[in-house]
Amino acid sequence: MKITQAFTFEAAHRLPRVPETHRCFRMHGHSYRAELALEGPVDPVTGFVIDFFEVEAAFAPLLARLDHHCLNEVEGLENPTAEHIAMWIWQRAKPLLPLLCSVRVYETPQCWADYQG
């Protein structure tokens, strides 16, 4: 069984490794959506793969580091592309959530990155 929990955060960033003429070179903000998918057996007693409250508690410290921050100033996100944000979340969430199977980060409703480790 696979379950997914979504989180939203607001953050500013700029992409320092694109040409200066690229619009994302300048500081700007996004309303991000991060989806954490977890896969495993359904516990016959609880009926859960994992309790969504456990996922929320595990992700809360990471969310606090992203929400309403300049992502370029977050250690490990000096080049904060959607791809790098997804990998950053994976690297920090996977030890806390062993059933994590993918992280999807939406930069806009039409653009996202998927990471499966």
Secondary structure, 3 states (H helix, E strand, C coil): CEEEEEEEEEEEECCCCCCCCCHHHCCEEEEEEEEEEEECCCCCCCCCCCCHHHHHHHHHHHHHHHCCEEHHHCCCCCCCCHHHHHHHHHHHHCCCCCCEEEEEEEEECCEEEEECC
